[in-house]
Amino acid sequence: MKPLIIMLAMSNTAAIILIIALLLVAGVIGYLTAWFYAKSVYTPIIKGLEDDKAKLNREISGLKDDIGKLNIKVENLNVKINGLEKELTEKNRLVEDLRKKIKE
């Protein structure tokens, strides 16, 4: 009953200031509670995601190394193919020359 008497004894301005101050304090308490709750819930999730990200980045760098090795291998095989094609054309010329000699 005393708070009611105190409120009646206050002026309107003092009551408004008191209500606004109490609302601000309640807002700060609510904000801090929500912040601490979110921090406690989402921090482990974020750490797990960061670990997954680090693991995937390591896999990506390993795959890039593999791609580089495979590109070098492909280039070597292309050089080998070109060499074999030149050798084939030389052999075909030799075969044609031998056929001409046989026909003569």
VENCOR-V794738 format. One record per residue. N is the residue number from 1. RES is the residue in three letters. SS is DSSP state (A for helix, B for strand, O for the rest). PSI is psi in whole degrees, 0 to 359 (none if undefined). D_FIRST is the distance of its C-alpha to the first C-alpha in Angstrom with 1 decimal. Layout:
BEGIN
n:N res:RES ss:SS psi:PSI d_first:D_FIRST
n:N res:RES ss:SS psi:PSI d_first:D_FIRST
END
This chain:
BEGIN
n:1 res:MET ss:O psi:330 d_first:0.0
n:2 res:LYS ss:A psi:320 d_first:3.8
n:3 res:PRO ss:A psi:325 d_first:5.6
n:4 res:LEU ss:A psi:319 d_first:5.4
n:5 res:ILE ss:A psi:321 d_first:6.5
n:6 res:ILE ss:A psi:317 d_first:8.8
n:7 res:MET ss:A psi:323 d_first:10.1
n:8 res:LEU ss:A psi:329 d_first:10.9
n:9 res:ALA ss:A psi:337 d_first:12.6
n:10 res:MET ss:O psi:159 d_first:14.6
n:11 res:SER ss:O psi:168 d_first:17.9
n:12 res:ASN ss:A psi:320 d_first:18.9
n:13 res:THR ss:A psi:316 d_first:21.3
n:14 res:ALA ss:A psi:322 d_first:18.9
n:15 res:ALA ss:A psi:319 d_first:16.5
n:16 res:ILE ss:A psi:317 d_first:19.7
n:17 res:ILE ss:A psi:318 d_first:21.0
n:18 res:LEU ss:A psi:317 d_first:17.9
n:19 res:ILE ss:A psi:316 d_first:18.0
n:20 res:ILE ss:A psi:319 d_first:21.8
n:21 res:ALA ss:A psi:317 d_first:21.6
n:22 res:LEU ss:A psi:322 d_first:19.3
n:23 res:LEU ss:A psi:320 d_first:21.7
n:24 res:LEU ss:A psi:318 d_first:24.7
n:25 res:VAL ss:A psi:317 d_first:23.4
n:26 res:ALA ss:A psi:321 d_first:22.9
n:27 res:GLY ss:A psi:317 d_first:26.3
n:28 res:VAL ss:A psi:317 d_first:28.0
n:29 res:ILE ss:A psi:316 d_first:26.6
n:30 res:GLY ss:A psi:318 d_first:27.8
n:31 res:TYR ss:A psi:313 d_first:31.2
n:32 res:LEU ss:A psi:319 d_first:31.8
n:33 res:THR ss:A psi:314 d_first:30.9
n:34 res:ALA ss:A psi:320 d_first:33.4
n:35 res:TRP ss:A psi:313 d_first:36.0
n:36 res:PHE ss:A psi:322 d_first:36.0
n:37 res:TYR ss:A psi:312 d_first:36.1
n:38 res:ALA ss:A psi:321 d_first:39.0
n:39 res:LYS ss:A psi:318 d_first:40.7
n:40 res:SER ss:A psi:329 d_first:40.7
n:41 res:VAL ss:A psi:315 d_first:41.9
n:42 res:TYR ss:A psi:344 d_first:44.5
n:43 res:THR ss:A psi:313 d_first:46.0
n:44 res:PRO ss:A psi:324 d_first:48.2
n:45 res:ILE ss:A psi:316 d_first:49.2
n:46 res:ILE ss:A psi:318 d_first:50.2
n:47 res:LYS ss:A psi:319 d_first:52.2
n:48 res:GLY ss:A psi:317 d_first:54.0
n:49 res:LEU ss:A psi:323 d_first:54.9
n:50 res:GLU ss:A psi:322 d_first:56.2
n:51 res:ASP ss:A psi:317 d_first:58.3
n:52 res:ASP ss:A psi:320 d_first:59.7
n:53 res:LYS ss:A psi:317 d_first:60.5
n:54 res:ALA ss:A psi:318 d_first:62.3
n:55 res:LYS ss:A psi:316 d_first:64.3
n:56 res:LEU ss:A psi:324 d_first:65.2
n:57 res:ASN ss:A psi:322 d_first:66.3
n:58 res:ARG ss:A psi:319 d_first:68.6
n:59 res:GLU ss:A psi:320 d_first:70.0
n:60 res:ILE ss:A psi:316 d_first:70.6
n:61 res:SER ss:A psi:323 d_first:72.4
n:62 res:GLY ss:A psi:319 d_first:74.5
n:63 res:LEU ss:A psi:325 d_first:75.4
n:64 res:LYS ss:A psi:320 d_first:76.4
n:65 res:ASP ss:A psi:317 d_first:78.7
n:66 res:ASP ss:A psi:320 d_first:80.2
n:67 res:ILE ss:A psi:317 d_first:80.6
n:68 res:GLY ss:A psi:316 d_first:82.5
n:69 res:LYS ss:A psi:317 d_first:84.8
n:70 res:LEU ss:A psi:324 d_first:85.5
n:71 res:ASN ss:A psi:319 d_first:86.3
n:72 res:ILE ss:A psi:318 d_first:88.8
n:73 res:LYS ss:A psi:318 d_first:90.3
n:74 res:VAL ss:A psi:318 d_first:90.6
n:75 res:GLU ss:A psi:318 d_first:92.3
n:76 res:ASN ss:A psi:318 d_first:94.7
n:77 res:LEU ss:A psi:323 d_first:95.5
n:78 res:ASN ss:A psi:320 d_first:96.1
n:79 res:VAL ss:A psi:318 d_first:98.5
n:80 res:LYS ss:A psi:320 d_first:100.2
n:81 res:ILE ss:A psi:315 d_first:100.4
n:82 res:ASN ss:A psi:317 d_first:102.0
n:83 res:GLY ss:A psi:317 d_first:104.5
n:84 res:LEU ss:A psi:323 d_first:105.4
n:85 res:GLU ss:A psi:318 d_first:105.8
n:86 res:LYS ss:A psi:317 d_first:108.3
n:87 res:GLU ss:A psi:322 d_first:110.1
n:88 res:LEU ss:A psi:317 d_first:110.2
n:89 res:THR ss:A psi:321 d_first:111.8
n:90 res:GLU ss:A psi:318 d_first:114.3
n:91 res:LYS ss:A psi:321 d_first:115.2
n:92 res:ASN ss:A psi:319 d_first:115.5
n:93 res:ARG ss:A psi:317 d_first:117.9
n:94 res:LEU ss:A psi:319 d_first:119.9
n:95 res:VAL ss:A psi:316 d_first:120.1
n:96 res:GLU ss:A psi:318 d_first:121.3
n:97 res:ASP ss:A psi:318 d_first:123.9
n:98 res:LEU ss:A psi:324 d_first:125.1
n:99 res:ARG ss:A psi:320 d_first:125.3
n:100 res:LYS ss:A psi:320 d_first:127.4
n:101 res:LYS ss:A psi:323 d_first:129.6
n:102 res:ILE ss:A psi:321 d_first:130.1
n:103 res:LYS ss:A psi:332 d_first:131.0
n:104 res:GLU ss:O psi:none d_first:133.6
END
